[in-house]
Amino acid sequence: MRMIVLGAAAGGGFPQWNCNCSNCRRAREGDPAALPRTQSSLAVTADGKRWLLLNASPDLRQQLHATRALHPRDSLRHSPLAAVLVTNGDVDHIGGLLDLREGQPLSLYASARVHALLDGNRVFDVLDRDVVARRMLALDRTVEIADAAGEPIGLGVQAFAVPGKVALYMEEQGAALAGEAGDTVAVRLIDQARGSEAFYVPNCAHIDATLAQRLDRASVVFFDGTLFRDDEMLQAGLGAKTGRRMGHVSMSGPDGAIAGFEGLDVGRKIFVHVNNSNPALLSDSAERREVEAAGWEIAYDGMEVEA
């Protein structure tokens, strides 16, 4: 199973267009220690020809152009993208769906909760239902991913609910902040021919015993790395919310991801969905050294991983 990180940053990307924090200034000035990143997305294939896109970021068009494996090749109108799976209804994970409106056959997988969000906004009807097959992603059950014509592409996924919160725009509609099962999911990816597997968990509010048990003995885990410290945005003067309030576990601290993975047998631990404020984005920072000393990697656009 081959995986390509199309985008490693959280919403807004890195540098964020309206952010003048020291991280973003360094990235904007071309500092090699502050490598720019687009918004969170991962592409996966079992056969090297047909790909599953995990989350469609607002940067999707740029990401497709930057990734040779995803260029058209077989006819005048073609894409190696066979299917798309979205893990929640956040704008940074569904905005790119609008870039897939060019009449290209695809299948779109999401939980019932996320499909309801998409169905409730008519702008997503630009994805012609006669061309883009909308398929339900049942929780805690292995689903064989298929293209729009129903042809399996060699990948299975098992979606499962993780602690999170509703999309920001749903908060204003009075939805319960923590949401319901299916508002935020993670996926176990399975290469059906080889039996190899990996996990993709780009959003997670905390690591509970159930999640830790699922991830133990995994060969590869892509995990939510939004903030290094829970109060990072407050201390930097960039926002009024903690990571917990935004539905993200921090990297550090006694309740953070690094501590939560201690004692787990995981081959490669890779932080994705990293916010522009996070000092671990900088390759020369003390926080990056701390992350790497704990056995973690920071994802970057174009990073390739085999499982």
Rosetta blueprint (number, residue, H / E / L):
1 M L
2 R E
3 M E
4 I E
5 V E
6 L E
7 G E
8 A L
9 A E
10 A L
11 G L
12 G L
13 G L
14 F E
15 P L
16 Q L
17 W L
18 N L
19 C L
20 N L
21 C L
22 S H
23 N H
24 C H
25 R H
26 R H
27 A H
28 R H
29 E L
30 G L
31 D L
32 P L
33 A L
34 A L
35 L L
36 P L
37 R E
38 T L
39 Q E
40 S L
41 S E
42 L E
43 A E
44 V E
45 T E
46 A L
47 D L
48 G L
49 K L
50 R L
51 W E
52 L E
53 L E
54 L E
55 N L
56 A L
57 S L
58 P L
59 D L
60 L H
61 R H
62 Q H
63 Q H
64 L H
65 H H
66 A H
67 T L
68 R H
69 A H
70 L H
71 H L
72 P L
73 R L
74 D L
75 S L
76 L L
77 R L
78 H L
79 S L
80 P L
81 L E
82 A E
83 A E
84 V E
85 L E
86 V L
87 T L
88 N E
89 G L
90 D L
91 V H
92 D H
93 H H
94 I H
95 G H
96 G H
97 L H
98 L H
99 D H
100 L H
101 R L
102 E L
103 G L
104 Q L
105 P L
106 L E
107 S E
108 L E
109 Y E
110 A E
111 S L
112 A H
113 R H
114 V H
115 H H
116 A H
117 L H
118 L H
119 D H
120 G L
121 N L
122 R H
123 V H
124 F H
125 D H
126 V H
127 L L
128 D L
129 R L
130 D L
131 V L
132 V E
133 A E
134 R E
135 R E
136 M E
137 L L
138 A L
139 L E
140 D L
141 R L
142 T E
143 V E
144 E E
145 I E
146 A E
147 D L
148 A L
149 A L
150 G L
151 E L
152 P E
153 I E
154 G E
155 L E
156 G E
157 V E
158 Q E
159 A E
160 F E
161 A E
162 V L
163 P L
164 G L
165 K L
166 V L
167 A L
168 L H
169 Y H
170 M H
171 E H
172 E L
173 Q L
174 G L
175 A L
176 A L
177 L L
178 A L
179 G L
180 E L
181 A L
182 G L
183 D L
184 T E
185 V E
186 A E
187 V E
188 R E
189 L E
190 I E
191 D E
192 Q L
193 A L
194 R L
195 G L
196 S L
197 E E
198 A E
199 F E
200 Y E
201 V E
202 P L
203 N L
204 C L
205 A L
206 H L
207 I L
208 D L
209 A H
210 T H
211 L H
212 A H
213 Q H
214 R H
215 L H
216 D L
217 R L
218 A L
219 S L
220 V E
221 V E
222 F E
223 F E
224 D E
225 G L
226 T L
227 L L
228 F L
229 R L
230 D L
231 D L
232 E H
233 M H
234 L H
235 Q H
236 A H
237 G L
238 L L
239 G L
240 A L
241 K L
242 T L
243 G H
244 R H
245 R H
246 M H
247 G L
248 H L
249 V L
250 S L
251 M L
252 S L
253 G L
254 P L
255 D L
256 G L
257 A H
258 I H
259 A H
260 G H
261 F L
262 E L
263 G L
264 L L
265 D L
266 V L
267 G L
268 R E
269 K E
270 I E
271 F E
272 V E
273 H L
274 V E
275 N L
276 N L
277 S L
278 N L
279 P H
280 A H
281 L H
282 L L
283 S L
284 D L
285 S L
286 A H
287 E H
288 R H
289 R H
290 E H
291 V H
292 E H
293 A H
294 A L
295 G L
296 W E
297 E E
298 I E
299 A L
300 Y L
301 D L
302 G L
303 M L
304 E E
305 V E
306 E E
307 A L
